[in-house]
Amino acid sequence: MDGMTPPVRLWLRRAIRWIALGIAAWYALSAVAILCLRWINPRTTAVQIQRRHRSANCTSAVYQAVSVRSAKPAFSPDLQHAVIAAEDGRFWQHHGFDWQEVHKVSSAIGERGKLDAARQPSPSS
């Protein structure tokens, strides 16, 4: 910054400030959106969107989501735990984000340059 004129320095500071504010706003809005999921059921999931996208590009099968909402007390606690364990075997060992799986996936992406390894996390981990 030594050879810069004052207007260039001022512009650079403002640009960095706006970029930092934009990043902070993005994280704040993301946190609010995640927090809202605590009380609001999502209308769709990333898996459903992916399946719809695949079926739109494929002529053999058309994806149609079928779901039945039921109150939580309608299911026994053992069934609730079994469903959670089927989705995430390490659910009871972490607090929402399985950082070991995130690390595995990011390492696989770094090695391959693809997201293929992230599609099916290993159930034993």
N, C-alpha and C positions, 0 to 999 in steps of 0.2 A: 504494500500500500504506500510505500515511500514515494514513488514517482507519480502518484495520482493527484489530480487536481481536486479541490474541495467539493465541487459539484458531483464528481464521479464517486468520491467517498460517500457523500450523502446518499446518492442513488443506490450504491451498493449496500449500505446499511439498511436503507428502507426495503430493498429487495430481500435481504436476508431476514429482516423482521417479518415481512409478509409471508415468506416461505415458512418460517418457524410457527407463525400464528396459524397458517393453513394446516400444517402437520398436527399441531396441538388441537385444533378444531376437529380434524378428522378422527383423532383418537378419542376425543371427548364424545363425539357423536356415535362412534362405534361402541363405546362403553355404555352409553345411554340405551342404544339399541339392544345390546346384550342384556342389560338390566331389565328392559321391558319384557324380555322373554320369560322372566320370572312369573309374570302375571298374565301375559297374553299368549294364547296358543297361536303358533304360526300357521298360515293358510297352506303353505307348501314347504318342502324341504329341499336341500341341495340335491339329494338323491332323486327325488321326484322330478326335479327340473332336468337332471341329467338323463333320466329314463325317457322323459318326453322328447328331449332333443334327439336321443338315439332313435326312438321310434319314428320321429318325423323324417329322419334320414334313411330309414330302413322300410322296405315295403312289406316285410313278412309279418310283423306284429305291431299292433298299436297299443301303446301303454295307456292304461286307465287306472288311476288310483282309486282304491276302495278302502274306506276307513270308517270305523264306527267309534264314535266317542262314547266313553263310559266314565262314570264317576270313579274316582280312585278307590273308595271303599268297596266297590263291587268285586275287586280282585283281592285274593289273599296276599298277605305280606310275602309269603314264600314265592308266589308267582311273580310278584313285582321284583323281588331280588333276582329271580332266575332270568327275567327279561333283561334287567340291567347287566347281569353277568354275561349274558349272551352277546350283548352289544359291546361291552367293555370289561374284560376280565380283570382289569386292575382298577376298576371304579372305586373300590373301597380303600385303595392305597394312595389316591391322589385327590386333590381338591378341585376337580373340574377340568383341568388340562393335564393330560398324560405327557409330561415333558420327555420321557424316555421314547415314546412313540414319535413325538414331534422331531426329536433328534434323529431317530432312525430314518424317518421319511426325508428329512432335509439332507442327511448324508447320502441316501439313495438318489435323491434328485441331483445332488452335486456330482455324484459319480456318473450317472446316466444322462443327466440333462433333461430327464422326463419325469412326469408325475405318475408313471405306471406303477411304481413300487408302493405308492401311497394308497392305491385303490383298496387293497385288502390288508389291513394290519394283522399281524399274527395273533391268533387267539390265546396263545400260551403266554404272551408277554404282559 
